[in-house]
Amino acid sequence: MKVSRTDKLFYGVGAFGYGSVNQTLNNFLMFFGTGVLGLSGTLMGLAIAISTVWDAVTDPLVGAMSDNFRGRLGKRHTFMLVGCVMVAVINLMIWHINPAWGETRKFLTLLIGLLLIETFNTVYSTPYSALGFDMCQTYHERTSIQSYKTVFQSAALLVPSVLMALVLNPKAVATMHTASSGYHVIATITSTLCIITALITILGTFRYRLTGNIATAQPARKVSFLKEFFAILDERNRVCLITAYAVALSCSAFLTTLGMHVFTYTFHFTTWQISLVLGCLVAGVIGGQPLWCRVSAHFGKKRTVQTALWVVLCGVVIFAGLLTMRIYLPRAATLLILACDICLIAVGVGCIYSLPISMFADNIQLDNTAMATGFLTFCTKCTNAIVTFIVGLLLDLIGFQSGVATQTWQVSTALGWLLVGGVTVAGLGAWFLFGKYQDKAATSVVSYRDEPIQAVR
């Protein structure tokens, strides 16, 4: 049964609210910790890395629990309901950490908060992702529903960006010289959005709540968790895809972790100007979704992803040129060129966000779709944790001074080249790895189960 656009829309909305919370953390947390709380880059990198690894470990565990859960709300929606509420509550706690506290207290409070929010983020996001796999089980339909999800997930980036421009002083950089109460307002709004949009998805897709329960009449086999976990690595092609996807997402990790530092200290943009640039980032990701859907339909998913990576690398070359020439260009021209370049990079990154997940769905023929989804995120988040920790170390290595409004010329320039180098290495590595992957044609893809999808009404 073909899933309607309305159902895909209801599903996609669920990525907007929790995406707003995650985007706020991904884009501002490193900056908030070093600039507002006054923690060192190493401590921030350590806290984020530990919580990300923990998040990665919990993904397959929660996935297995979701696959085997039976309840009135279904094995996906029950977890989603609990997860969205807890994520909203803990998000408020993190952004209310007092900058006046001692360093140890701030670090431990932040670490505990991150561990908790990553746990309940998994409780929501892993079953949510598996729900999309359950709803759509054909080659191109998988691409379509992932595009809906990516559009809303990317649109979520606008929420903290716009709020930053409206709440914080547009004439001041977002450092400890700016009142931290602005971050409290941002956290309140994103937490509210998290609950509202999750409820819309839960209610809008409620008729699919038992879709994953459709199974054969054969008795379930007793398989240990670890055996089931590592069984996903049985196919070499699948391993290649997972590795390529994890490396590709490192491009995004460098952009989100270092972006605020570069925009603030390297280009000296105000909060309004940073919001404009981030808005272009979102526009590029969203605008590129229909493009990549059409390209993949004609040329296949593998070639499409590799093309998207070249788009990202071309944007990085332009960024490197702008970084070199920024002192010779008027401020307005720098902002305009950078905004257009970020939009170009985002078009390529948008493909990396959605298409590899669809490719992964083509390679799993399991009833335990949440377990498979958890394994995929386990690998990508471990990679992201490594990247984040490395970025924290590099910030200290180049002499970045936490809690100050300006940096030296050498440090501000080094921030830009760290971004260029990280995205370039990750992009080239991902392009090579995707080249090893054998794409599956639509005609050769088998559904997870022989039965058609049945919506529970």
ROFIPA-580489 format. One line per 10 residues: number of its first residue (from 1); for each residue x, y negated, z of N, C-alpha, C. Coordinates in steps of 0.2 Angstrom, whole numbers, plus 5000, padded with zeros to 4 digits. Atoms other than C-alpha are relative to their C-alpha. Example, Ala and Ser with C-alpha at 12.3 -4.5 7.8 and 13.67 -1.06 7.14 Angstrom:
residues 2
1	5004/5006/5000/5062/5022/5039/5004/4994/5000  4996/5006/4999/5068/5005/5036/4996/4995/5003
This chain:
residues 457
1	5004/5006/5000/5000/5000/5000/5004/4994/5000  4996/5006/5000/5007/4983/4995/4998/4995/5006  5001/5005/4994/5008/4971/5010/4998/4993/4997  5002/5006/5002/4999/4955/5007/5005/4994/5002  4996/5006/4998/5007/4938/5007/4999/4997/5007  5002/5002/4993/4997/4933/5022/5003/5004/5005  4997/4995/4995/5003/4948/5032/5008/4998/5000  4993/5001/5000/5021/4944/5026/5001/4993/5004  5000/5006/4997/5018/4926/5032/5000/5000/5007  5001/4999/4993/5012/4931/5049/5006/5003/5003
11	4994/4997/4997/5027/4942/5051/5006/4995/5000  4995/5004/5001/5039/4929/5045/5000/4994/5006  5001/5005/4995/5032/4916/5058/5004/5002/5006  4997/4998/4994/5039/4927/5072/5007/4999/5000  4993/5002/5000/5057/4922/5067/5001/4993/5002  4999/5007/4999/5054/4904/5069/5001/4998/5008  4999/5002/4993/5052/4902/5088/5006/5003/5003  4994/4997/4997/5065/4914/5094/5006/4998/4996  4994/5002/5004/5076/4908/5080/5002/4993/5002  4999/5007/4997/5074/4890/5087/5004/5000/5006
21	4996/4999/4994/5081/4896/5104/5007/5002/4998  4993/4997/5002/5095/4906/5095/5004/4995/4997  4996/5005/5004/5100/4892/5083/5002/4994/5005  4997/5005/4995/5101/4880/5098/5006/5002/5004  4995/4997/4997/5112/4892/5107/5006/5000/4995  4994/4999/5005/5123/4896/5091/5003/4994/4998  4997/5006/5002/5125/4878/5086/5003/4995/5005  4999/5005/4995/5126/4869/5102/5004/5002/5006  4997/4998/4993/5132/4880/5116/5007/4999/5001  4992/5001/5000/5151/4880/5112/5001/4992/5002
31	4999/5007/4999/5149/4861/5111/4998/4998/5006  5003/5002/4993/5138/4859/5126/5005/5002/5006  4995/4997/4995/5150/4870/5136/5006/4996/5001  4993/5003/4999/5166/4861/5132/4999/4992/5000  5001/5007/5000/5159/4843/5129/4996/4998/5006  5004/5002/4995/5145/4842/5142/5002/5003/5007  4999/4997/4993/5149/4855/5156/5007/4999/5001  4993/5001/4998/5168/4852/5154/5004/5007/5001  4997/4993/4999/5172/4871/5153/5006/5000/4994  4995/5000/5005/5188/4875/5143/4997/5005/4994
41	5002/4996/5005/5187/4883/5126/5001/5007/5001  4999/4993/4999/5194/4899/5132/4994/5003/5004  5005/4998/4995/5181/4901/5146/4993/5001/4996  5006/5000/5004/5167/4897/5133/5000/5006/4996  5000/4995/5004/5173/4909/5121/5000/5007/5003  5000/4994/4996/5175/4922/5134/4993/5002/5002  5007/4999/4998/5157/4920/5140/4996/5002/4994  5004/4998/5006/5150/4920/5123/5001/5007/4997  4998/4994/5002/5160/4935/5118/4997/5006/5004  5002/4995/4996/5155/4945/5133/4992/5001/4999
51	5007/5000/5001/5137/4941/5131/4998/5003/4993  5002/4997/5007/5137/4945/5112/5002/5007/5000  4999/4993/5000/5145/4962/5115/4995/5004/5004  5006/4997/4997/5132/4966/5128/4994/5000/4996  5006/5001/5004/5119/4960/5116/5000/5006/4995  4999/4995/5005/5126/4972/5103/4999/5007/5003  5001/4993/4997/5126/4987/5115/4993/5001/5001  5007/4999/4998/5108/4984/5120/4996/5001/4994  5004/5000/5006/5102/4983/5102/4998/5007/4998  5002/4993/5002/5102/5002/5098/4996/5003/5006
61	5003/4997/4994/5097/5006/5116/4992/4998/5000  5007/5003/5000/5081/4995/5115/4997/5003/4993  5003/4997/5006/5079/5002/5097/4997/5007/5001  5002/4993/4999/5078/5020/5103/4994/5000/5005  5006/5000/4996/5066/5015/5117/4994/4998/4996  5005/5002/5004/5055/5006/5104/4997/5005/4996  5002/4994/5005/5055/5021/5092/4996/5005/5004  5004/4995/4996/5049/5032/5106/4995/4998/5005  5005/5003/4996/5037/5021/5115/4993/5001/4997  5006/5000/5002/5019/5024/5114/4995/4996/5005
71	5004/5004/4996/5006/5012/5120/4994/4997/4997  5006/5002/5003/4990/5003/5117/5002/4994/4995  4998/5005/5004/4999/4988/5109/5005/5002/4994  4995/4998/5005/5011/4999/5098/5007/5000/5003  4993/4999/4998/5029/5003/5099/5004/4994/4999  4997/5006/5002/5034/4986/5092/4998/4994/5004  5003/5006/4997/5022/4973/5099/5000/5000/5007  5000/5000/4993/5023/4978/5117/5007/4997/5002  4993/5003/4999/5042/4974/5117/5000/4993/4998  4999/5007/5002/5040/4958/5107/4996/4996/5005
81	5004/5005/4995/5027/4951/5120/5004/4999/5006  4996/5001/4994/5038/4954/5135/5007/4996/4998  4994/5004/5002/5054/4948/5125/4999/4993/4999  5001/5007/5002/5047/4932/5119/4999/4995/5007  5001/5004/4994/5041/4926/5137/5007/5000/5004  4993/5000/4996/5058/4931/5145/5005/4995/4997  4995/5004/5003/5068/4923/5132/4999/4992/5001  5002/5007/4999/5058/4906/5134/5002/4998/5007  4998/5002/4993/5061/4906/5153/5007/5000/5001  4993/5000/4999/5079/4910/5153/5004/4995/4996
91	4997/5005/5004/5083/4898/5139/5000/4993/5004  5000/5006/4996/5077/4884/5151/5005/5000/5005  4995/5000/4994/5088/4890/5165/5007/4998/4997  4993/5002/5002/5104/4889/5154/5001/4993/4999  4999/5008/5002/5102/4871/5148/4999/4996/5006  5001/5005/4994/5098/4865/5166/5006/5001/5004  4994/4999/4996/5116/4870/5172/5002/4993/5001  4998/5007/4998/5122/4855/5182/5008/4999/4998  4993/5002/5001/5138/4847/5175/5005/4999/5006  4996/5002/4994/5143/4842/5192/5002/5006/5004
101	4998/4994/4997/5145/4860/5198/5007/5001/4999  4993/4998/5001/5162/4867/5201/5001/5005/4994  4999/4997/5006/5170/4876/5186/4998/5008/5001  5001/4993/4999/5168/4894/5193/4992/5001/5000  5008/5000/5000/5149/4891/5197/4997/4999/4994  5003/5001/5007/5146/4884/5180/5001/5006/4996  4998/4995/5005/5155/4898/5171/4996/5006/5002  5004/4994/4998/5146/4912/5181/4993/4999/4999  5007/5001/5001/5129/4904/5180/4999/5001/4992  5001/5000/5007/5131/4902/5161/5001/5007/4998
111	4999/4993/5002/5138/4920/5159/4994/5004/5002  5006/4997/4998/5123/4927/5169/4994/4999/4995  5005/5002/5004/5111/4917/5159/5000/5003/4993  4999/4998/5007/5118/4922/5142/4999/5008/5000  5001/4993/4999/5118/4941/5148/4993/5001/5000  5007/4999/5000/5100/4939/5152/4996/4999/4994  5004/5002/5006/5094/4930/5137/5002/5004/4994  4998/4995/5006/5104/4942/5125/4996/5006/5001  5004/4994/4998/5095/4956/5134/4993/5000/4997  5008/5000/5002/5077/4950/5131/5000/4997/4993
121	5000/5001/5007/5082/4943/5114/5000/5006/4996  5000/4993/5004/5085/4961/5109/4994/5003/5001  5007/4997/4999/5069/4966/5117/4995/4998/4995  5005/5003/5005/5060/4955/5105/5003/5001/4993  4998/5000/5006/5071/4955/5090/5001/5006/4996  4999/4993/5003/5075/4973/5087/4994/5003/4998  5007/4998/5002/5057/4979/5087/4997/4996/4995  5002/5004/5005/5053/4964/5077/5002/5001/4993  4997/4998/5007/5065/4968/5063/4998/5007/4998  5002/4994/5002/5060/4986/5063/4992/5000/4998
131	5006/5001/5002/5042/4980/5061/4999/4999/4993  4999/5002/5007/5047/4973/5044/5001/5006/4996  4999/4994/5004/5054/4989/5039/4994/5005/5000  5006/4995/5000/5039/4999/5044/4994/4997/4995  5006/5002/5004/5027/4987/5035/5002/5000/4992  4998/4999/5007/5037/4987/5018/5005/5005/4999  4996/4994/5001/5044/5003/5011/5002/5001/4993  4998/5000/5007/5048/4999/4993/5006/4995/4999  4994/5004/5001/5064/4992/4985/4999/4993/5000  5001/5007/5001/5058/4975/4980/4996/4997/5006
141	5004/5003/4995/5045/4973/4994/5005/4999/5006  4996/5001/4994/5059/4975/5007/5004/4993/4999  4997/5007/5001/5068/4960/4999/4995/4994/5001  5005/5005/4999/5052/4950/4999/4999/4998/5007  5002/5001/4993/5048/4952/5017/5006/4997/5004  4994/5002/4997/5066/4949/5022/5001/4992/4998  5000/5007/5002/5065/4932/5012/4995/4996/5004  5004/5004/4996/5050/4927/5022/5003/4999/5007  4997/5000/4994/5059/4931/5038/5006/4995/5000  4995/5004/5000/5074/4922/5033/4998/4992/4999
151	5003/5007/5001/5064/4906/5027/4999/4997/5007  5002/5003/4993/5057/4904/5045/5006/5000/5005  4994/5000/4995/5073/4909/5054/5004/4994/4998  4996/5005/5002/5082/4896/5044/4997/4993/5001  5004/5006/4998/5068/4883/5046/5001/4998/5008  4999/5001/4993/5071/4885/5065/5006/4996/5001  4994/5004/4999/5088/4877/5063/4998/4992/5000  5003/5007/5001/5078/4861/5059/4998/4997/5007  5003/5002/4994/5070/4861/5076/5005/4997/5005  4995/5003/4996/5086/4858/5087/5003/4994/4997
161	4997/5005/5004/5093/4847/5074/4996/4993/5000  5004/5006/5000/5078/4835/5073/4999/4998/5007  5001/5002/4993/5076/4835/5092/5006/4997/5003  4994/5003/4998/5094/4831/5094/5000/4993/4998  5000/5006/5003/5092/4816/5083/4995/4995/5004  5005/5004/4997/5076/4810/5092/5001/4999/5008  4999/5000/4993/5081/4814/5110/5006/4997/5003  4994/5003/4998/5099/4810/5111/5001/4993/4997  4999/5007/5003/5106/4793/5108/5003/5000/4993  4997/5000/5007/5109/4791/5089/5007/4997/4999
171	4993/5004/5001/5124/4779/5092/5005/5003/5004  4995/4997/4996/5133/4791/5103/5001/5007/4998  4999/4993/5001/5141/4808/5101/4997/5004/5006  5003/4996/4995/5134/4822/5111/5005/5003/5005  4995/4998/4996/5147/4823/5124/4997/4999/5008  5002/5001/4993/5146/4822/5143/4998/4993/5002  5002/5007/4999/5144/4803/5141/4993/4999/4998  5007/5000/5001/5127/4807/5135/4996/5004/5005  5004/4997/4995/5113/4811/5147/4998/5007/4998  5002/4993/5001/5111/4830/5149/4993/5001/5000
181	5007/4999/5000/5093/4828/5151/4997/5001/4993  5002/4999/5007/5091/4827/5132/5000/5007/4998  5000/4993/5001/5096/4845/5132/4994/5004/5003  5006/4997/4997/5082/4849/5144/4994/5000/4996  5006/5001/5004/5069/4842/5133/5000/5005/4994  4999/4995/5006/5076/4852/5118/4998/5007/5002  5001/4993/4998/5076/4868/5128/4992/5001/5002  5007/4999/4999/5058/4865/5134/4996/5001/4994  5004/4999/5007/5051/4863/5116/5002/5006/4997  4998/4994/5003/5061/4877/5109/4997/5006/5004
191	5003/4994/4996/5055/4889/5123/4993/5000/4999  5007/5000/5001/5037/4884/5120/4999/5002/4993  5001/4997/5007/5039/4887/5101/5001/5008/5000  4999/4993/5000/5046/4904/5105/4994/5004/5002  5006/4996/4998/5031/4910/5114/4994/4999/4995  5006/5001/5005/5018/4902/5102/5001/5004/4994  5000/4996/5007/5025/4909/5086/5001/5007/5001  5000/4993/4998/5028/4926/5094/4993/5003/5000  5007/4998/4999/5010/4927/5099/4996/5000/4993  5003/5000/5007/5005/4922/5081/5002/5006/4996
201	4998/4994/5003/5015/4936/5074/4997/5006/5003  5003/4994/4996/5009/4949/5087/4993/5001/4998  5007/5000/5002/4991/4944/5083/4999/5001/4993  5001/5000/5008/4993/4942/5064/5002/5007/4997  4998/4994/5003/5002/4959/5062/4997/5006/5005  5002/4995/4995/4992/4968/5076/4997/5007/4996  5002/4994/5003/4984/4980/5063/5005/5005/4998  4994/4996/5002/5001/4987/5059/5003/5003/5006  4997/4998/4994/5004/4991/5077/5002/5007/5001  4999/4993/4999/5003/5010/5075/5003/5002/4993
211	4997/4998/5007/5011/5010/5057/5006/5005/5002  4994/4996/4998/5027/5017/5065/4999/5007/5003  5002/4993/4996/5017/5031/5074/4998/5005/4995  5002/4995/5005/5012/5039/5058/5006/5005/4998  4994/4995/5000/5023/5055/5058/4997/5006/4997  5002/4994/5002/5023/5072/5052/4997/5004/5006  5003/4996/4995/5014/5086/5061/5005/5004/5004  4995/4996/4997/5030/5094/5066/5002/4998/5007  4998/5003/4993/5036/5093/5084/5006/4997/4999  4994/5004/5000/5049/5080/5088/5006/5004/5002
221	4993/4997/4998/5067/5086/5088/5003/4997/5006  4997/5003/4995/5076/5083/5104/5008/4999/4998  4993/5002/5002/5092/5074/5099/5003/4995/5004  4997/5005/4996/5104/5065/5110/5001/4993/4997  5000/5007/5003/5105/5046/5109/5006/4999/4996  4994/5002/5003/5123/5046/5105/5001/5004/4993  5000/4997/5006/5121/5059/5091/4996/4997/4995  5004/5003/5004/5107/5050/5084/5003/4993/4998  4997/5006/5001/5117/5034/5085/5005/5000/4995  4995/4999/5005/5132/5040/5076/4998/5003/4993
231	5002/4997/5006/5122/5049/5063/4999/4995/4995  5001/5005/5005/5119/5033/5055/5007/4999/4995  4993/5001/5003/5138/5033/5050/5001/5006/4995  4998/4994/5004/5136/5050/5041/5001/4998/4992  5000/5001/5007/5134/5042/5024/5006/4994/4999  4995/5005/5002/5150/5033/5017/4998/4993/4998  5003/5006/5003/5140/5021/5007/4997/4995/5005  5004/5004/4995/5130/5015/5022/5006/4997/5005  4995/5003/4996/5146/5012/5032/5003/4994/4996  4997/5006/5004/5153/5001/5018/4996/4994/5000
241	5005/5005/5000/5137/4991/5018/5000/4996/5007  5000/5003/4993/5137/4988/5037/5007/4996/5001  4993/5004/4999/5156/4983/5037/5000/4994/4996  5000/5006/5004/5153/4971/5022/4995/4995/5003  5005/5005/4998/5138/4963/5030/5003/4997/5007  4997/5003/4994/5147/4961/5047/5005/4995/4998  4994/5005/5002/5162/4952/5038/4996/4994/4997  5003/5005/5003/5150/4942/5028/4997/4995/5005  5003/5005/4995/5141/4935/5043/5005/4996/5004  4994/5004/4997/5158/4930/5050/5000/4993/4997
251	5000/5006/5003/5156/4916/5037/4995/4995/5004  5005/5004/4996/5141/4910/5046/5002/4998/5007  4997/5001/4993/5149/4912/5063/5005/4994/5001  4995/5006/5000/5163/4900/5059/4996/4994/4999  5003/5006/5001/5151/4888/5052/4996/4997/5006  5004/5002/4994/5139/4888/5067/5004/4998/5006  4996/5001/4994/5153/4889/5080/5004/4993/5000  4996/5006/5001/5164/4875/5073/4997/4994/4997  5004/5005/5003/5151/4865/5064/4999/4993/5004  5002/5006/4996/5146/4853/5078/5007/4997/5002
261	4993/5003/4999/5165/4850/5082/5002/4996/4994  4998/5003/5006/5169/4846/5065/4996/4994/4998  5005/5005/5002/5154/4835/5061/5002/4994/5005  5000/5006/4995/5157/4825/5078/5007/4997/5000  4993/5003/4999/5176/4824/5079/5004/4999/4994  4996/5001/5006/5183/4826/5062/4997/4995/4995  5003/5005/5005/5170/4816/5052/4997/4994/5004  5002/5006/4996/5164/4805/5067/4993/4998/4999  5007/5001/5001/5146/4807/5063/4996/4999/5006  5004/5001/4995/5132/4801/5074/4995/5006/5000
271	5005/4994/5000/5118/4813/5080/4995/5000/4994  5004/5001/5006/5107/4806/5066/5003/5003/4994  4996/4997/5006/5120/4810/5053/5001/5007/5000  4999/4993/4999/5123/4827/5060/4994/5004/4999  5007/4997/5001/5104/4831/5060/4999/5000/4992  5001/5001/5007/5104/4825/5041/5004/5006/4997  4995/4995/5003/5119/4837/5037/4997/5007/5002  5003/4993/4998/5110/4852/5047/4994/5001/4996  5006/4999/5004/5094/4848/5038/5002/5002/4993  4998/4998/5007/5103/4850/5021/5002/5007/5000
281	4998/4993/4999/5110/4867/5028/4993/5004/5000  5006/4997/5000/5092/4872/5031/4997/5000/4994  5004/5001/5006/5085/4866/5015/5004/5005/4995  4996/4995/5004/5099/4876/5006/4998/5007/5001  5002/4993/4998/5095/4892/5015/4993/5002/4997  5006/4998/5002/5077/4891/5012/4999/4999/4992  5000/5001/5007/5078/4884/4994/5003/5006/4996  4997/4995/5004/5089/4898/4989/4996/5007/5000  5004/4994/5000/5077/4912/4994/4997/5003/4994  5003/4998/5006/5066/4913/4979/5005/5001/4994
291	4995/4999/5005/5082/4911/4968/5003/5007/5001  4996/4994/5000/5091/4926/4975/4995/5006/5000  5004/4994/5001/5075/4937/4975/4999/5001/4992  5001/4999/5007/5073/4934/4956/5007/5002/4997  4993/4998/5003/5092/4936/4953/5001/5008/5002  4999/4993/4998/5092/4953/4963/4995/5004/4996  5004/4996/5004/5077/4959/4953/5003/5001/4993  4997/4999/5006/5087/4957/4937/5006/5003/5000  4993/4997/5000/5105/4961/4942/5001/5004/5005  4999/4996/4995/5103/4971/4957/5003/4996/5006
301	4999/5004/4994/5106/4967/4975/5008/4999/5001  4993/5000/4998/5125/4971/4976/5003/4994/4996  4997/5005/5004/5130/4959/4961/4997/4993/5003  5003/5006/4997/5118/4946/4969/5004/4997/5006  4996/5002/4994/5127/4946/4986/5007/4998/4998  4993/5002/5002/5144/4945/4978/5000/4993/4996  5001/5007/5003/5138/4930/4967/4999/4995/5006  5002/5004/4995/5131/4922/4983/5007/4998/5004  4994/5001/4997/5148/4924/4991/5005/4995/4997  4996/5005/5004/5157/4915/4977/4997/4993/5000
311	5003/5006/4999/5144/4901/4979/5003/4997/5007  4997/5003/4994/5150/4899/4997/5007/4998/5000  4993/5001/5000/5168/4900/4993/5001/4993/4995  4999/5006/5004/5166/4886/4979/4998/4994/5005  5001/5006/4995/5158/4875/4993/5005/4999/5005  4995/5001/4996/5172/4878/5004/5006/4996/4997  4995/5004/5004/5184/4872/4991/4999/4993/5000  5002/5007/5000/5174/4856/4989/5001/4997/5007  4999/5003/4993/5174/4854/5008/5008/4999/5002  4993/5001/4999/5193/4856/5009/5003/4994/4996
321	4998/5007/5003/5195/4842/4996/4997/4994/5004  5003/5006/4996/5183/4831/5006/5004/4999/5006  4996/5000/4994/5193/4835/5022/5007/4996/4999  4994/5004/5002/5209/4829/5013/4999/4993/4999  5001/5006/5002/5202/4814/5006/4995/4995/5004  5005/5004/4997/5190/4808/5019/5003/4993/5003  4998/5007/4998/5201/4793/5025/5000/4995/4994  5000/5005/5006/5201/4786/5007/4993/4999/4998  5007/5001/5002/5182/4787/5005/4996/4996/5005  5005/5003/4995/5168/4776/5012/4996/5005/5004
331	5004/4996/4996/5158/4783/5026/4994/5003/4997  5007/4997/5003/5142/4784/5016/5002/5005/4995  4998/4995/5005/5151/4793/5002/5002/5006/5003  4998/4994/4996/5158/4805/5014/4994/5004/5002  5006/4997/4997/5141/4809/5022/4996/5003/4994  5004/4997/5005/5133/4811/5005/5003/5006/4996  4997/4995/5003/5146/4822/4997/5000/5007/5005  5000/4994/4996/5147/4833/5013/4993/5003/5001  5006/4998/5000/5128/4834/5014/4998/5005/4994  5001/4997/5006/5127/4840/4996/5004/5007/5000
341	4996/4995/5000/5141/4852/4999/4998/5006/5005  5003/4995/4995/5133/4860/5015/4994/5003/4997  5006/4997/5003/5117/4862/5005/5002/5006/4995  4998/4995/5004/5127/4872/4992/5003/5006/5003  4998/4994/4996/5136/4883/5005/4994/5004/5003  5006/4997/4997/5119/4886/5013/4996/5004/4995  5003/4996/5005/5112/4892/4997/5003/5007/5000  4996/4994/5000/5125/4906/4997/4999/5004/5006  5001/4997/4994/5123/4909/5015/4993/5003/5001  5006/4998/4999/5105/4911/5014/4999/5007/4997
351	5000/4994/5002/5107/4926/5003/5003/5005/5004  4997/4996/4996/5119/4934/5015/4996/5002/5006  5005/4999/4994/5106/4932/5029/4995/5006/4998  5006/4996/5001/5092/4942/5020/5002/5006/4996  5000/4994/5005/5098/4953/5005/5004/5006/5003  4997/4993/4997/5110/4965/5015/4996/5004/5004  5005/4996/4996/5096/4969/5027/4996/5004/4996  5004/4996/5005/5085/4974/5012/5004/5006/4998  4996/4995/5002/5100/4984/5006/5001/5006/5005  4999/4995/4994/5102/4993/5023/4994/5004/5000
361	5006/4997/5000/5084/4997/5022/4999/5005/4995  4999/4995/5006/5087/5006/5005/5004/5006/5002  4995/4994/4998/5100/5017/5014/4998/5004/5006  5002/4996/4994/5090/5023/5029/4993/5003/4998  5006/4996/5001/5077/5037/5027/4999/5003/5007  5000/4998/4993/5074/5038/5046/4993/4998/5003  5006/5002/4996/5058/5038/5057/5002/4995/5005  4998/5004/4994/5068/5029/5070/5003/4993/4997  4998/5006/5004/5069/5012/5060/5003/4995/5005  4998/5005/4995/5072/5002/5076/5007/5002/5002
371	4994/4997/4998/5087/5013/5081/5005/4998/4994  4995/5002/5005/5095/5010/5064/5001/4992/4999  5000/5008/5000/5091/4991/5065/5005/4998/5006  4996/5002/4994/5099/4991/5082/5008/5002/4999  4993/4998/5002/5115/5000/5075/5003/4994/4996  4998/5005/5005/5116/4987/5061/5002/4993/5004  4999/5006/4996/5115/4972/5074/5006/5001/5005  4994/4998/4996/5127/4981/5085/5007/4998/4997  4993/5002/5004/5141/4980/5072/5001/4993/4999  4999/5007/5001/5137/4963/5067/5002/4995/5006
381	4999/5004/4994/5136/4956/5084/5007/5001/5003  4993/4999/4998/5153/4964/5089/5005/4996/4996  4995/5004/5005/5161/4956/5074/4999/4992/5002  5001/5007/4998/5153/4939/5079/5003/4998/5007  4997/5001/4994/5159/4941/5097/5008/4999/4999  4993/5001/5001/5177/4943/5091/5001/4993/4997  4999/5007/5003/5175/4928/5080/4999/4994/5005  5001/5006/4995/5168/4917/5094/5006/5000/5005  4994/5000/4995/5182/4922/5106/5006/4997/4996  4994/5002/5003/5195/4919/5093/5000/4992/4999
391	5001/5007/5001/5187/4902/5089/5002/4996/5007  4998/5003/4994/5188/4898/5108/5007/4999/5002  4993/5000/4999/5206/4903/5109/5004/4994/4995  4997/5005/5005/5210/4892/5093/4999/4993/5002  5001/5007/4998/5202/4877/5101/5005/4998/5005  4995/5001/4995/5214/4878/5116/5007/4999/4996  4994/5000/5003/5228/4882/5104/5002/4993/4997  4999/5006/5003/5226/4866/5094/5000/4994/5004  5000/5006/4996/5225/4855/5109/4993/4997/5001  5007/5003/4999/5206/4852/5110/4999/4998/5007
401	5001/5002/4993/5202/4842/5125/4992/5000/5002  5007/4999/4998/5185/4847/5133/4998/4994/5004  5004/5005/4996/5173/4834/5140/5002/4992/4998  4998/5006/5002/5181/4819/5130/4996/4998/4994  5004/5002/5005/5172/4808/5117/5004/5000/4993  4996/5000/5006/5187/4808/5104/5005/5005/5001  4994/4996/5000/5201/4819/5099/5005/4997/4996  4994/5003/5004/5218/4815/5092/4999/5002/4992  5000/4999/5007/5220/4814/5073/5002/5007/4998  4997/4993/5001/5230/4831/5073/4994/5005/5001
411	5005/4995/4997/5216/4840/5083/4994/4999/4995  5006/5000/5004/5202/4833/5072/5001/5003/4993  4999/4997/5007/5210/4838/5056/5001/5007/5001  4999/4993/4999/5215/4855/5063/4993/5004/5001  5007/4997/5000/5196/4858/5067/4997/5001/4993  5002/4999/5007/5192/4856/5049/5003/5005/4996  4997/4995/5003/5205/4867/5043/4999/5007/5003  5002/4993/4997/5200/4881/5055/4994/5002/4997  5006/4998/5004/5183/4880/5047/5001/5003/4993  4998/4998/5007/5190/4881/5030/5003/5007/5000
421	4996/4994/5000/5202/4895/5034/4995/5006/5002  5004/4994/4998/5189/4906/5043/4995/5002/4995  5005/4998/5005/5175/4905/5030/5003/5003/4994  4996/4998/5006/5188/4908/5016/5002/5007/5001  4998/4993/4999/5195/4924/5024/4994/5005/5000  5006/4995/4999/5178/4931/5029/4996/5001/4993  5004/4999/5006/5170/4927/5012/5004/5004/4995  4997/4996/5004/5184/4935/5002/5000/5007/5002  5001/4993/4998/5184/4950/5013/4994/5004/4999  5006/4998/5001/5166/4952/5012/4999/5002/4992
431	5001/4999/5007/5166/4951/4993/5004/5006/4998  4997/4993/5001/5179/4965/4992/4996/5006/5002  5004/4994/4996/5169/4976/5004/4994/5002/4996  5006/4999/5004/5153/4973/4994/5001/5004/4994  4998/4996/5006/5162/4979/4979/5001/5007/5000  4999/4993/4999/5165/4996/4986/4993/5003/5001  5007/4997/4999/5146/4998/4989/4997/5002/4994  5003/4998/5006/5136/5008/4977/4992/4998/5001  5007/5003/4999/5119/4999/4975/4995/5006/4997  5005/4995/5002/5103/5010/4974/4995/4997/4996
441	5005/5003/5005/5092/5006/4959/4993/5001/5003  5007/4999/4998/5073/5004/4963/4997/5006/4999  5004/4993/5001/5068/5020/4955/5003/5006/5004  4997/4995/4997/5080/5030/4965/4999/5000/5008  5001/5001/4993/5074/5024/4982/4994/5004/5002  5005/4996/4997/5064/5035/4993/4997/4997/5006  5002/5003/4994/5052/5029/5006/5002/5004/5006  4998/4997/4994/5055/5032/5024/4996/5007/5001  5005/4994/4999/5040/5044/5024/4996/5001/4994  5004/4999/5006/5030/5052/5010/4994/4997/5000
451	5007/5003/4999/5014/5045/5017/5000/4992/4998  5000/5008/5001/5009/5027/5011/4999/4997/5007  5001/5004/4994/5008/5013/5024/4993/5000/5001  5007/5001/4998/4992/5013/5033/4999/4995/5005  5001/5005/4995/4986/4997/5042/4995/5003/5005  5005/4998/4995/4977/5001/5058/4995/4994/5001  5005/5005/5000/4961/4992/5058/4995/5001/5006
